[in-house]
């Protein structure tokens, strides 16, 4: 085992032990976005259910392949004759049967292919569930991260508003401010207090949503590690759209379902075709007449059987027509999915572009407030600006920085939606 792989295993083991220990102690746990995604893919019940469907589809293939092998049966019968002959006796019968289909109208081969395509369908559904789960985890994780920052900002605003109220009340005592000024500040304080309480509720809501995706205990608190970041990259629309049409699991699902439906038609047609099988049966039985010794007789039968269902009341025709309808329905659904994916991709692309432009605008505002803060710091050192003026400048810069962070959050969510539209995790 190489060093890199061993290191990854050790890191995963340490993370798992730490995670279990945190749950056992009902303490807060710190998670990065990658750790949260890994945990969700390992514990989310929707993902686990779809993974079980994939396992079942694999077993269905094995079951279909069993028809390629000969069937071997062993039958044994014991009977006792009482009171009919002068002497009671036991009779034993044994039968060994071997049967091998040589031709079943193509039913076996097409049934195998049918189940193989269904495996592809279930695998695509699993991939789709993983993508949707990852998108949900990203939104919940980054929303919780932003909510924490928003609560911190509201706490700063609340503190600053109280300082302004104290300052205005002092001015009012000395006749430098009116009662109306005090009332306005108190009204603002009430609004800021309500906003702060609302931001705390947003944290609880985001926490509950993230715990739901990760299937954690509701009382367990996740502390998101990391920061919102923006990575500039060029996205070519046409190339990205072609990539999405190749990689979206929904399209792979319907493509595989279409092939499975085509094979289902062939399976249905096989019921109207002849079948041929070879068989070999060996019989052994004991015979005994009244008052005589028991003796054994055996024989074997070898043969080839040809069977052709000439008329079945049009049952096969109905099966074929039903299979054709299923195929047409899948084709219609596939066409609709292609259009829906194109529309989703276009909306995600435009939203991502708008988010990038918003970041540039917020960056310009942040530079302005940063410059104002530097100027005020200089004035504060020179004794021209007060402590409250300094706090106001810091708060304005903090608000501008949060607005930049929120624009980056919008970009991260838009990029996550765009990745999902392209079929990426």
C-alpha beads as a LAMMPS data file, in Angstrom:
LAMMPS data file: protein, C-alpha beads

425 atoms
424 bonds

1 atom types
1 bond types

-500.0 500.0 xlo xhi
-500.0 500.0 ylo yhi
-500.0 500.0 zlo zhi

Masses

1 110.0

Atoms # bond

1 1 1 0.000 0.000 0.000
2 1 1 1.472 3.388 -1.004
3 1 1 2.042 6.252 1.441
4 1 1 -0.649 8.531 -0.031
5 1 1 -3.351 5.887 0.216
6 1 1 -2.312 4.982 3.775
7 1 1 -2.441 8.648 4.760
8 1 1 -5.978 8.996 3.335
9 1 1 -7.135 5.922 5.258
10 1 1 -5.631 7.236 8.507
11 1 1 -7.232 10.671 8.011
12 1 1 -10.624 9.079 7.324
13 1 1 -10.253 6.850 10.384
14 1 1 -9.296 9.778 12.629
15 1 1 -12.228 11.822 11.298
16 1 1 -14.655 8.943 11.848
17 1 1 -13.425 8.333 15.421
18 1 1 -13.614 12.049 16.218
19 1 1 -17.090 12.263 14.728
20 1 1 -18.385 9.295 16.709
21 1 1 -16.793 10.634 19.892
22 1 1 -18.438 14.015 19.375
23 1 1 -21.827 12.388 18.941
24 1 1 -21.308 10.242 22.017
25 1 1 -20.499 13.362 24.083
26 1 1 -23.313 15.340 22.393
27 1 1 -20.825 18.152 21.717
28 1 1 -20.475 20.566 18.832
29 1 1 -18.685 19.145 15.815
30 1 1 -16.619 21.094 13.318
31 1 1 -17.007 20.067 9.685
32 1 1 -15.572 21.307 6.416
33 1 1 -17.749 21.209 3.329
34 1 1 -15.876 18.135 2.036
35 1 1 -16.382 16.322 5.347
36 1 1 -20.074 17.238 5.383
37 1 1 -20.533 15.914 1.838
38 1 1 -18.670 12.691 2.631
39 1 1 -20.809 12.211 5.739
40 1 1 -24.028 12.798 3.812
41 1 1 -23.110 10.339 1.070
42 1 1 -22.336 7.768 3.743
43 1 1 -25.381 8.309 5.975
44 1 1 -28.160 9.905 3.922
45 1 1 -31.018 7.416 3.743
46 1 1 -32.106 8.440 0.245
47 1 1 -28.628 7.598 -1.067
48 1 1 -28.532 4.325 0.871
49 1 1 -31.939 3.262 -0.495
50 1 1 -30.876 3.911 -4.092
51 1 1 -27.644 2.006 -3.463
52 1 1 -29.729 -0.974 -2.356
53 1 1 -31.711 -0.744 -5.597
54 1 1 -28.428 -1.008 -7.508
55 1 1 -27.474 -4.139 -5.550
56 1 1 -30.874 -5.656 -6.253
57 1 1 -30.538 -4.876 -9.979
58 1 1 -27.219 -6.746 -10.037
59 1 1 -28.888 -9.779 -8.478
60 1 1 -31.677 -9.572 -11.075
61 1 1 -28.999 -9.961 -13.759
62 1 1 -27.667 -13.069 -12.041
63 1 1 -31.188 -14.444 -11.840
64 1 1 -31.726 -13.849 -15.585
65 1 1 -28.410 -15.523 -16.435
66 1 1 -29.468 -18.643 -14.543
67 1 1 -31.651 -19.592 -17.544
68 1 1 -28.461 -20.212 -19.559
69 1 1 -27.498 -23.154 -17.350
70 1 1 -29.113 -26.606 -17.264
71 1 1 -31.663 -27.433 -14.589
72 1 1 -30.966 -30.546 -12.509
73 1 1 -33.686 -32.106 -10.335
74 1 1 -33.613 -35.012 -7.894
75 1 1 -36.866 -36.652 -6.727
76 1 1 -37.171 -39.459 -4.195
77 1 1 -40.376 -41.185 -3.036
78 1 1 -40.940 -43.744 -0.285
79 1 1 -44.237 -45.634 0.049
80 1 1 -45.407 -48.589 2.154
81 1 1 -48.035 -51.118 1.111
82 1 1 -50.067 -52.480 4.024
83 1 1 -52.721 -55.252 3.955
84 1 1 -53.056 -55.684 0.188
85 1 1 -50.530 -58.467 -0.272
86 1 1 -49.752 -61.367 1.971
87 1 1 -46.700 -59.479 3.172
88 1 1 -46.344 -55.775 3.719
89 1 1 -43.441 -54.110 1.946
90 1 1 -41.810 -50.753 1.203
91 1 1 -41.303 -49.240 -2.233
92 1 1 -38.648 -46.694 -3.179
93 1 1 -38.624 -44.492 -6.319
94 1 1 -35.807 -42.250 -7.456
95 1 1 -35.710 -39.855 -10.396
96 1 1 -32.851 -37.727 -11.716
97 1 1 -33.737 -35.129 -14.337
98 1 1 -31.519 -32.893 -16.457
99 1 1 -33.033 -30.199 -18.699
100 1 1 -31.236 -27.721 -20.950
101 1 1 -32.977 -25.158 -23.150
102 1 1 -31.406 -24.910 -26.579
103 1 1 -33.671 -22.149 -27.878
104 1 1 -36.379 -20.026 -26.232
105 1 1 -37.135 -17.570 -29.003
106 1 1 -34.422 -15.190 -27.795
107 1 1 -36.148 -14.684 -24.436
108 1 1 -33.160 -15.540 -22.249
109 1 1 -30.620 -13.323 -24.006
110 1 1 -33.005 -10.387 -24.248
111 1 1 -34.046 -10.788 -20.632
112 1 1 -30.405 -10.602 -19.563
113 1 1 -29.859 -7.439 -21.602
114 1 1 -33.099 -6.012 -20.233
115 1 1 -31.867 -6.409 -16.651
116 1 1 -28.434 -5.041 -17.537
117 1 1 -30.043 -1.870 -18.854
118 1 1 -32.181 -1.668 -15.721
119 1 1 -28.947 -1.759 -13.730
120 1 1 -27.802 1.281 -15.700
121 1 1 -31.144 2.931 -14.905
122 1 1 -30.732 2.337 -11.170
123 1 1 -27.115 3.471 -11.260
124 1 1 -28.171 6.711 -12.952
125 1 1 -30.901 7.244 -10.341
126 1 1 -28.301 6.684 -7.602
127 1 1 -25.985 9.253 -9.204
128 1 1 -28.872 11.706 -9.502
129 1 1 -29.705 11.228 -5.818
130 1 1 -26.068 11.810 -4.874
131 1 1 -25.922 15.021 -6.920
132 1 1 -29.141 16.314 -5.378
133 1 1 -27.923 15.381 -1.891
134 1 1 -24.598 17.139 -2.412
135 1 1 -26.412 20.236 -3.683
136 1 1 -28.672 20.215 -0.627
137 1 1 -25.693 19.823 1.732
138 1 1 -23.836 22.696 0.054
139 1 1 -26.828 25.018 0.311
140 1 1 -27.473 24.124 3.958
141 1 1 -23.772 24.290 4.902
142 1 1 -23.076 27.666 3.302
143 1 1 -26.410 29.084 4.487
144 1 1 -25.461 28.122 8.041
145 1 1 -22.032 29.686 7.554
146 1 1 -23.543 32.931 6.250
147 1 1 -26.211 32.942 8.988
148 1 1 -23.484 32.822 11.642
149 1 1 -21.739 35.783 10.023
150 1 1 -25.053 37.625 9.712
151 1 1 -25.789 37.096 13.402
152 1 1 -22.341 38.439 14.281
153 1 1 -22.984 41.511 12.122
154 1 1 -26.385 42.124 13.725
155 1 1 -24.745 41.822 17.121
156 1 1 -22.302 44.568 16.113
157 1 1 -25.169 46.742 14.835
158 1 1 -27.056 46.150 18.089
159 1 1 -24.050 47.206 20.142
160 1 1 -23.483 50.288 17.962
161 1 1 -27.154 51.302 18.173
162 1 1 -27.059 51.072 21.963
163 1 1 -23.988 53.295 21.963
164 1 1 -25.825 55.818 19.822
165 1 1 -28.805 55.661 22.180
166 1 1 -26.567 56.316 25.191
167 1 1 -24.858 59.172 23.368
168 1 1 -28.187 60.730 22.285
169 1 1 -29.615 60.410 25.780
170 1 1 -26.586 62.240 27.186
171 1 1 -27.058 64.983 24.640
172 1 1 -30.757 65.137 25.522
173 1 1 -29.886 65.635 29.201
174 1 1 -27.769 68.624 28.239
175 1 1 -30.395 70.034 25.886
176 1 1 -28.426 69.212 22.742
177 1 1 -30.919 66.673 21.369
178 1 1 -34.665 66.475 21.278
179 1 1 -36.922 63.798 22.732
180 1 1 -37.839 62.900 19.168
181 1 1 -34.197 62.034 18.479
182 1 1 -34.169 59.679 21.470
183 1 1 -37.406 58.022 20.386
184 1 1 -36.072 57.463 16.896
185 1 1 -32.950 55.773 18.243
186 1 1 -35.055 53.611 20.568
187 1 1 -37.243 52.598 17.629
188 1 1 -34.138 51.719 15.655
189 1 1 -32.872 49.692 18.629
190 1 1 -36.106 47.703 18.712
191 1 1 -35.803 46.980 14.981
192 1 1 -32.160 45.963 15.317
193 1 1 -32.982 43.720 18.286
194 1 1 -35.703 42.014 16.254
195 1 1 -33.296 41.586 13.329
196 1 1 -30.742 40.007 15.656
197 1 1 -33.323 37.563 17.036
198 1 1 -34.391 36.733 13.472
199 1 1 -30.779 35.996 12.493
200 1 1 -30.491 33.593 15.450
201 1 1 -33.643 31.833 14.258
202 1 1 -32.103 31.567 10.790
203 1 1 -29.139 29.801 12.349
204 1 1 -31.438 27.279 14.035
205 1 1 -33.340 26.697 10.788
206 1 1 -30.148 26.209 8.758
207 1 1 -28.741 23.942 11.476
208 1 1 -31.834 21.736 11.428
209 1 1 -31.726 21.477 7.629
210 1 1 -28.050 20.502 7.602
211 1 1 -28.602 17.909 10.345
212 1 1 -31.441 16.485 8.277
213 1 1 -29.197 15.992 5.241
214 1 1 -26.440 14.482 7.384
215 1 1 -28.897 12.412 9.457
216 1 1 -27.482 13.740 12.718
217 1 1 -29.223 14.061 16.055
218 1 1 -31.328 17.216 16.194
219 1 1 -29.534 18.440 19.339
220 1 1 -26.100 18.070 17.755
221 1 1 -24.645 21.385 16.627
222 1 1 -22.476 21.557 13.515
223 1 1 -19.921 24.357 13.315
224 1 1 -19.039 24.914 9.625
225 1 1 -15.309 25.296 9.033
226 1 1 -14.008 27.322 6.113
227 1 1 -14.905 30.513 4.313
228 1 1 -16.938 31.490 1.307
229 1 1 -14.617 32.022 -1.625
230 1 1 -14.850 33.087 -5.225
231 1 1 -12.766 31.472 -7.937
232 1 1 -12.797 33.246 -11.252
233 1 1 -13.131 30.894 -14.217
234 1 1 -14.186 31.105 -17.840
235 1 1 -17.287 29.129 -18.789
236 1 1 -17.993 28.536 -22.462
237 1 1 -21.747 28.148 -22.793
238 1 1 -21.893 25.772 -25.772
239 1 1 -19.200 23.444 -24.440
240 1 1 -20.771 23.394 -20.987
241 1 1 -24.212 22.612 -22.455
242 1 1 -22.828 19.701 -24.495
243 1 1 -21.077 18.424 -21.378
244 1 1 -24.345 18.613 -19.443
245 1 1 -26.244 16.702 -22.136
246 1 1 -23.606 13.947 -21.972
247 1 1 -23.341 13.693 -18.197
248 1 1 -26.739 14.411 -16.685
249 1 1 -27.810 11.191 -14.934
250 1 1 -31.445 11.807 -15.909
251 1 1 -30.581 11.476 -19.596
252 1 1 -28.461 8.398 -18.936
253 1 1 -31.403 6.989 -16.988
254 1 1 -33.875 7.474 -19.844
255 1 1 -31.389 6.283 -22.462
256 1 1 -30.909 3.064 -20.503
257 1 1 -34.662 2.781 -19.893
258 1 1 -35.294 3.177 -23.631
259 1 1 -32.906 0.313 -24.391
260 1 1 -34.515 -1.777 -21.641
261 1 1 -37.976 -1.146 -23.125
262 1 1 -36.725 -2.261 -26.545
263 1 1 -35.497 -5.498 -25.019
264 1 1 -38.818 -5.875 -23.158
265 1 1 -40.555 -5.911 -26.538
266 1 1 -38.295 -8.760 -27.686
267 1 1 -38.944 -10.645 -24.441
268 1 1 -42.692 -10.328 -25.046
269 1 1 -42.332 -11.499 -28.654
270 1 1 -40.502 -14.621 -27.477
271 1 1 -43.730 -15.956 -25.950
272 1 1 -45.026 -16.480 -29.497
273 1 1 -41.909 -18.258 -30.746
274 1 1 -40.977 -21.947 -30.530
275 1 1 -38.766 -23.323 -27.796
276 1 1 -36.459 -26.333 -27.885
277 1 1 -34.907 -28.127 -24.949
278 1 1 -32.971 -31.351 -24.391
279 1 1 -33.697 -33.562 -21.414
280 1 1 -32.344 -36.665 -19.773
281 1 1 -34.228 -38.498 -17.005
282 1 1 -33.063 -41.489 -14.995
283 1 1 -35.577 -43.581 -13.020
284 1 1 -34.871 -46.186 -10.342
285 1 1 -37.547 -48.028 -8.371
286 1 1 -37.889 -51.074 -6.131
287 1 1 -40.536 -53.744 -6.868
288 1 1 -41.801 -56.477 -4.573
289 1 1 -44.585 -59.024 -5.088
290 1 1 -46.406 -60.700 -2.247
291 1 1 -44.143 -63.195 -0.558
292 1 1 -41.194 -62.565 -2.918
293 1 1 -37.924 -60.837 -2.476
294 1 1 -37.538 -57.201 -3.442
295 1 1 -35.716 -56.335 -6.680
296 1 1 -34.691 -53.056 -8.389
297 1 1 -35.588 -51.777 -11.863
298 1 1 -34.088 -48.740 -13.547
299 1 1 -34.304 -47.014 -16.920
300 1 1 -33.471 -43.658 -18.512
301 1 1 -35.122 -41.442 -21.093
302 1 1 -33.265 -39.028 -23.376
303 1 1 -35.084 -36.687 -25.698
304 1 1 -35.418 -33.307 -27.405
305 1 1 -38.686 -31.443 -27.080
306 1 1 -39.991 -28.872 -29.558
307 1 1 -42.842 -26.629 -28.458
308 1 1 -44.610 -23.837 -30.344
309 1 1 -47.571 -21.956 -28.827
310 1 1 -49.849 -21.628 -31.848
311 1 1 -52.631 -19.645 -30.179
312 1 1 -52.791 -18.063 -26.704
313 1 1 -55.881 -15.907 -27.027
314 1 1 -53.813 -12.913 -28.214
315 1 1 -52.181 -12.626 -24.777
316 1 1 -48.717 -12.237 -26.337
317 1 1 -49.946 -9.578 -28.734
318 1 1 -51.281 -7.581 -25.775
319 1 1 -47.930 -7.919 -23.976
320 1 1 -46.104 -6.656 -27.062
321 1 1 -48.409 -3.673 -27.444
322 1 1 -47.995 -2.808 -23.756
323 1 1 -44.207 -2.962 -24.122
324 1 1 -44.381 -0.693 -27.188
325 1 1 -46.452 1.828 -25.209
326 1 1 -43.840 1.758 -22.419
327 1 1 -41.142 2.471 -25.000
328 1 1 -43.055 5.423 -26.454
329 1 1 -43.689 6.807 -22.969
330 1 1 -39.980 6.606 -22.156
331 1 1 -39.082 8.363 -25.407
332 1 1 -41.538 11.182 -24.666
333 1 1 -40.203 11.510 -21.125
334 1 1 -36.648 11.603 -22.443
335 1 1 -37.495 14.406 -24.880
336 1 1 -39.163 16.365 -22.084
337 1 1 -36.151 15.790 -19.816
338 1 1 -33.788 17.108 -22.490
339 1 1 -35.817 20.315 -22.768
340 1 1 -36.091 20.685 -18.986
341 1 1 -32.342 20.162 -18.607
342 1 1 -31.622 22.771 -21.279
343 1 1 -33.894 25.264 -19.501
344 1 1 -32.393 24.465 -16.087
345 1 1 -28.880 24.804 -17.496
346 1 1 -29.647 28.154 -19.132
347 1 1 -31.178 29.580 -15.956
348 1 1 -28.247 28.317 -13.870
349 1 1 -25.768 29.839 -16.329
350 1 1 -27.472 33.259 -16.317
351 1 1 -27.787 33.236 -12.520
352 1 1 -24.093 32.423 -12.236
353 1 1 -23.157 35.301 -14.549
354 1 1 -25.297 37.716 -12.552
355 1 1 -23.704 36.509 -9.315
356 1 1 -20.223 37.144 -10.719
357 1 1 -21.165 40.694 -11.776
358 1 1 -22.639 41.322 -8.316
359 1 1 -19.330 40.345 -6.713
360 1 1 -17.519 42.967 -8.794
361 1 1 -20.005 45.642 -7.679
362 1 1 -19.681 44.694 -3.990
363 1 1 -15.890 44.681 -4.334
364 1 1 -16.019 48.314 -5.497
365 1 1 -18.182 49.302 -2.513
366 1 1 -15.844 47.493 -0.126
367 1 1 -12.891 49.469 -1.448
368 1 1 -14.749 52.728 -0.818
369 1 1 -15.598 51.872 2.801
370 1 1 -12.116 50.506 3.383
371 1 1 -10.686 53.796 2.184
372 1 1 -13.080 55.716 4.454
373 1 1 -12.014 53.570 7.395
374 1 1 -8.336 54.268 6.767
375 1 1 -9.046 58.007 6.565
376 1 1 -11.049 57.947 9.789
377 1 1 -8.315 56.005 11.604
378 1 1 -5.920 58.770 10.666
379 1 1 -8.405 61.404 11.893
380 1 1 -8.913 59.434 15.107
381 1 1 -5.177 59.421 15.805
382 1 1 -5.107 63.166 15.240
383 1 1 -8.011 63.625 17.674
384 1 1 -10.400 64.923 15.039
385 1 1 -12.798 61.905 15.109
386 1 1 -14.473 60.417 18.199
387 1 1 -14.656 56.805 19.358
388 1 1 -18.270 56.643 18.190
389 1 1 -17.267 57.956 14.770
390 1 1 -14.639 55.226 14.644
391 1 1 -17.198 52.588 15.621
392 1 1 -19.547 53.865 12.912
393 1 1 -16.812 53.599 10.285
394 1 1 -15.893 50.082 11.418
395 1 1 -19.558 49.053 11.320
396 1 1 -20.052 50.484 7.823
397 1 1 -16.969 48.607 6.645
398 1 1 -18.230 45.423 8.323
399 1 1 -21.604 45.785 6.613
400 1 1 -19.881 46.305 3.271
401 1 1 -17.699 43.262 3.895
402 1 1 -20.762 41.206 4.761
403 1 1 -22.475 42.402 1.572
404 1 1 -19.416 41.186 -0.322
405 1 1 -19.640 37.887 1.564
406 1 1 -23.327 37.587 0.709
407 1 1 -22.558 38.183 -2.956
408 1 1 -19.933 35.435 -2.763
409 1 1 -22.553 33.230 -1.088
410 1 1 -24.912 33.912 -3.997
411 1 1 -22.088 32.935 -6.345
412 1 1 -21.348 29.717 -4.430
413 1 1 -25.020 28.691 -4.502
414 1 1 -25.274 29.659 -8.192
415 1 1 -22.105 27.676 -8.952
416 1 1 -23.493 24.686 -7.035
417 1 1 -26.711 24.855 -9.059
418 1 1 -24.662 25.165 -12.238
419 1 1 -22.572 22.110 -11.298
420 1 1 -25.775 20.206 -10.661
421 1 1 -27.140 21.334 -14.041
422 1 1 -23.974 19.909 -15.628
423 1 1 -24.358 16.609 -13.816
424 1 1 -21.392 17.046 -11.499
425 1 1 -21.095 16.329 -7.791

Bonds

1 1 1 2
2 1 2 3
3 1 3 4
4 1 4 5
5 1 5 6
6 1 6 7
7 1 7 8
8 1 8 9
9 1 9 10
10 1 10 11
11 1 11 12
12 1 12 13
13 1 13 14
14 1 14 15
15 1 15 16
16 1 16 17
17 1 17 18
18 1 18 19
19 1 19 20
20 1 20 21
21 1 21 22
22 1 22 23
23 1 23 24
24 1 24 25
25 1 25 26
26 1 26 27
27 1 27 28
28 1 28 29
29 1 29 30
30 1 30 31
31 1 31 32
32 1 32 33
33 1 33 34
34 1 34 35
35 1 35 36
36 1 36 37
37 1 37 38
38 1 38 39
39 1 39 40
40 1 40 41
41 1 41 42
42 1 42 43
43 1 43 44
44 1 44 45
45 1 45 46
46 1 46 47
47 1 47 48
48 1 48 49
49 1 49 50
50 1 50 51
51 1 51 52
52 1 52 53
53 1 53 54
54 1 54 55
55 1 55 56
56 1 56 57
57 1 57 58
58 1 58 59
59 1 59 60
60 1 60 61
61 1 61 62
62 1 62 63
63 1 63 64
64 1 64 65
65 1 65 66
66 1 66 67
67 1 67 68
68 1 68 69
69 1 69 70
70 1 70 71
71 1 71 72
72 1 72 73
73 1 73 74
74 1 74 75
75 1 75 76
76 1 76 77
77 1 77 78
78 1 78 79
79 1 79 80
80 1 80 81
81 1 81 82
82 1 82 83
83 1 83 84
84 1 84 85
85 1 85 86
86 1 86 87
87 1 87 88
88 1 88 89
89 1 89 90
90 1 90 91
91 1 91 92
92 1 92 93
93 1 93 94
94 1 94 95
95 1 95 96
96 1 96 97
97 1 97 98
98 1 98 99
99 1 99 100
100 1 100 101
101 1 101 102
102 1 102 103
103 1 103 104
104 1 104 105
105 1 105 106
106 1 106 107
107 1 107 108
108 1 108 109
109 1 109 110
110 1 110 111
111 1 111 112
112 1 112 113
113 1 113 114
114 1 114 115
115 1 115 116
116 1 116 117
117 1 117 118
118 1 118 119
119 1 119 120
120 1 120 121
121 1 121 122
122 1 122 123
123 1 123 124
124 1 124 125
125 1 125 126
126 1 126 127
127 1 127 128
128 1 128 129
129 1 129 130
130 1 130 131
131 1 131 132
132 1 132 133
133 1 133 134
134 1 134 135
135 1 135 136
136 1 136 137
137 1 137 138
138 1 138 139
139 1 139 140
140 1 140 141
141 1 141 142
142 1 142 143
143 1 143 144
144 1 144 145
145 1 145 146
146 1 146 147
147 1 147 148
148 1 148 149
149 1 149 150
150 1 150 151
151 1 151 152
152 1 152 153
153 1 153 154
154 1 154 155
155 1 155 156
156 1 156 157
157 1 157 158
158 1 158 159
159 1 159 160
160 1 160 161
161 1 161 162
162 1 162 163
163 1 163 164
164 1 164 165
165 1 165 166
166 1 166 167
167 1 167 168
168 1 168 169
169 1 169 170
170 1 170 171
171 1 171 172
172 1 172 173
173 1 173 174
174 1 174 175
175 1 175 176
176 1 176 177
177 1 177 178
178 1 178 179
179 1 179 180
180 1 180 181
181 1 181 182
182 1 182 183
183 1 183 184
184 1 184 185
185 1 185 186
186 1 186 187
187 1 187 188
188 1 188 189
189 1 189 190
190 1 190 191
191 1 191 192
192 1 192 193
193 1 193 194
194 1 194 195
195 1 195 196
196 1 196 197
197 1 197 198
198 1 198 199
199 1 199 200
200 1 200 201
201 1 201 202
202 1 202 203
203 1 203 204
204 1 204 205
205 1 205 206
206 1 206 207
207 1 207 208
208 1 208 209
209 1 209 210
210 1 210 211
211 1 211 212
212 1 212 213
213 1 213 214
214 1 214 215
215 1 215 216
216 1 216 217
217 1 217 218
218 1 218 219
219 1 219 220
220 1 220 221
221 1 221 222
222 1 222 223
223 1 223 224
224 1 224 225
225 1 225 226
226 1 226 227
227 1 227 228
228 1 228 229
229 1 229 230
230 1 230 231
231 1 231 232
232 1 232 233
233 1 233 234
234 1 234 235
235 1 235 236
236 1 236 237
237 1 237 238
238 1 238 239
239 1 239 240
240 1 240 241
241 1 241 242
242 1 242 243
243 1 243 244
244 1 244 245
245 1 245 246
246 1 246 247
247 1 247 248
248 1 248 249
249 1 249 250
250 1 250 251
251 1 251 252
252 1 252 253
253 1 253 254
254 1 254 255
255 1 255 256
256 1 256 257
257 1 257 258
258 1 258 259
259 1 259 260
260 1 260 261
261 1 261 262
262 1 262 263
263 1 263 264
264 1 264 265
265 1 265 266
266 1 266 267
267 1 267 268
268 1 268 269
269 1 269 270
270 1 270 271
271 1 271 272
272 1 272 273
273 1 273 274
274 1 274 275
275 1 275 276
276 1 276 277
277 1 277 278
278 1 278 279
279 1 279 280
280 1 280 281
281 1 281 282
282 1 282 283
283 1 283 284
284 1 284 285
285 1 285 286
286 1 286 287
287 1 287 288
288 1 288 289
289 1 289 290
290 1 290 291
291 1 291 292
292 1 292 293
293 1 293 294
294 1 294 295
295 1 295 296
296 1 296 297
297 1 297 298
298 1 298 299
299 1 299 300
300 1 300 301
301 1 301 302
302 1 302 303
303 1 303 304
304 1 304 305
305 1 305 306
306 1 306 307
307 1 307 308
308 1 308 309
309 1 309 310
310 1 310 311
311 1 311 312
312 1 312 313
313 1 313 314
314 1 314 315
315 1 315 316
316 1 316 317
317 1 317 318
318 1 318 319
319 1 319 320
320 1 320 321
321 1 321 322
322 1 322 323
323 1 323 324
324 1 324 325
325 1 325 326
326 1 326 327
327 1 327 328
328 1 328 329
329 1 329 330
330 1 330 331
331 1 331 332
332 1 332 333
333 1 333 334
334 1 334 335
335 1 335 336
336 1 336 337
337 1 337 338
338 1 338 339
339 1 339 340
340 1 340 341
341 1 341 342
342 1 342 343
343 1 343 344
344 1 344 345
345 1 345 346
346 1 346 347
347 1 347 348
348 1 348 349
349 1 349 350
350 1 350 351
351 1 351 352
352 1 352 353
353 1 353 354
354 1 354 355
355 1 355 356
356 1 356 357
357 1 357 358
358 1 358 359
359 1 359 360
360 1 360 361
361 1 361 362
362 1 362 363
363 1 363 364
364 1 364 365
365 1 365 366
366 1 366 367
367 1 367 368
368 1 368 369
369 1 369 370
370 1 370 371
371 1 371 372
372 1 372 373
373 1 373 374
374 1 374 375
375 1 375 376
376 1 376 377
377 1 377 378
378 1 378 379
379 1 379 380
380 1 380 381
381 1 381 382
382 1 382 383
383 1 383 384
384 1 384 385
385 1 385 386
386 1 386 387
387 1 387 388
388 1 388 389
389 1 389 390
390 1 390 391
391 1 391 392
392 1 392 393
393 1 393 394
394 1 394 395
395 1 395 396
396 1 396 397
397 1 397 398
398 1 398 399
399 1 399 400
400 1 400 401
401 1 401 402
402 1 402 403
403 1 403 404
404 1 404 405
405 1 405 406
406 1 406 407
407 1 407 408
408 1 408 409
409 1 409 410
410 1 410 411
411 1 411 412
412 1 412 413
413 1 413 414
414 1 414 415
415 1 415 416
416 1 416 417
417 1 417 418
418 1 418 419
419 1 419 420
420 1 420 421
421 1 421 422
422 1 422 423
423 1 423 424
424 1 424 425
